[in-house]
């Protein structure tokens, strides 16, 4: 009886470590799955980041187009002796941007900050056009 017990114990001591190191072990499967998941996640992250980069390109194209229109507006203002800054127009812009942001599901505060930044550079662009 004692011999049988020791034999089982010895067998267990020898086989369990072998199974644990086996690629079929739960730990080995976990490691492989984790690596596959990490690779899949990295691939997905790379694809999503590429998509964001393309959106940035589209945003910059639209901003460039906006500044082309700003230059034309500056020329009209210059030809008609109108001031660069139009507080009523800005008030309307901020109201419209708030509504548009809400409609599009965006934070109105973010939209306001973006518009304010764009307007600062738009005024600067108008001053450059008028100066030349």
C-alpha positions in Angstrom: 0.0 0.0 0.0 2.8 2.4 1.0 4.6 1.5 -2.2 1.5 2.3 -4.3 1.1 5.6 -2.6 4.7 6.5 -3.2 4.5 5.4 -6.8 1.4 7.6 -7.5 3.2 10.5 -5.7 6.3 10.1 -7.8 4.2 9.8 -10.9 2.4 13.0 -10.0 5.7 14.8 -9.3 7.1 13.8 -12.7 4.0 14.3 -14.9 2.5 17.5 -13.5 5.6 19.6 -14.3 5.7 18.1 -17.8 2.0 18.9 -18.4 2.5 22.4 -17.1 5.3 23.0 -19.6 3.4 21.4 -22.4 2.0 23.6 -25.1 -1.3 22.0 -24.5 -1.4 23.2 -20.9 -3.9 25.9 -19.9 -1.0 28.3 -19.2 0.5 27.7 -22.6 -2.9 28.2 -24.3 -3.4 31.4 -22.3 0.0 32.7 -23.4 -0.7 31.9 -27.1 -4.2 33.4 -26.9 -2.8 36.5 -25.1 -0.2 37.0 -27.8 -2.8 36.5 -30.5 -5.1 39.0 -28.8 -2.3 41.4 -28.4 -1.4 41.1 -32.1 -5.1 41.5 -33.1 -5.4 44.5 -30.8 -2.3 46.1 -32.2 -3.5 45.5 -35.7 -6.9 47.1 -34.9 -5.2 50.0 -33.1 -3.0 50.6 -36.1 -6.0 50.5 -38.4 -8.0 52.9 -36.2 -5.0 55.3 -35.9 -4.6 55.3 -39.6 -8.3 56.2 -39.9 -7.8 59.1 -37.5 -4.8 60.3 -39.5 -7.0 60.3 -42.6 -9.6 62.3 -40.7 -6.9 64.8 -39.6 -6.0 65.2 -43.3 -9.7 65.9 -44.1 -9.9 68.4 -41.2 -6.9 70.3 -42.4 -8.2 70.3 -46.0 -11.4 71.9 -44.7 -9.5 74.4 -42.5 -7.3 75.4 -45.5 -10.5 75.8 -47.6 -12.0 77.9 -44.8 -8.9 80.2 -44.8 -9.1 80.6 -48.5 -12.6 82.0 -48.0 -11.4 84.1 -45.1 -8.9 85.8 -47.5 -11.7 86.6 -49.9 -13.8 88.0 -47.1 -10.8 90.1 -46.0 -10.5 91.5 -49.5 -14.2 92.5 -49.5 -13.9 94.1 -46.1 -10.9 96.0 -47.2 -12.5 97.2 -50.4 -15.6 98.4 -48.4 -13.7 99.8 -45.4 -15.3 97.3 -43.0 -13.7 96.2 -39.8 -12.1 92.8 -39.5 -13.9 92.1 -36.2 -17.7 91.8 -36.4 -19.1 91.1 -32.9 -22.6 90.4 -34.1 -21.3 87.8 -36.6 -19.2 86.1 -33.9 -22.2 86.0 -31.6 -24.3 84.3 -34.3 -21.4 81.9 -35.1 -21.1 80.8 -31.4 -24.8 80.2 -31.1 -24.8 78.2 -34.4 -21.8 76.2 -33.4 -23.3 75.3 -30.1 -26.5 74.1 -31.8 -24.5 72.2 -34.4 -22.3 70.5 -31.8 -25.4 69.4 -29.8 -27.1 68.1 -33.0 -23.9 66.2 -34.0 -23.5 64.7 -30.5 -20.4 66.7 -29.7 -19.5 68.7 -26.6 -20.5 72.3 -27.2 -17.6 73.5 -25.1 -15.2 71.7 -27.4 -16.9 73.2 -30.4 -16.6 76.7 -28.8 -12.9 76.2 -28.1 -12.3 75.0 -31.6 -14.2 77.9 -33.1 -12.5 80.5 -30.9 -9.1 79.2 -32.0 -10.1 79.2 -35.7 -11.4 82.8 -35.3 -8.2 84.0 -33.8 -6.2 82.7 -36.7 -8.9 83.9 -39.2 -8.5 87.5 -37.9 -4.8 87.1 -38.1 -5.1 85.9 -41.7 -7.4 88.9 -42.5 -4.9 91.3 -41.1 -2.2 89.8 -43.3 -4.4 90.2 -46.4 -5.3 93.8 -45.6 -1.7 94.6 -44.7 -0.4 93.5 -48.2 
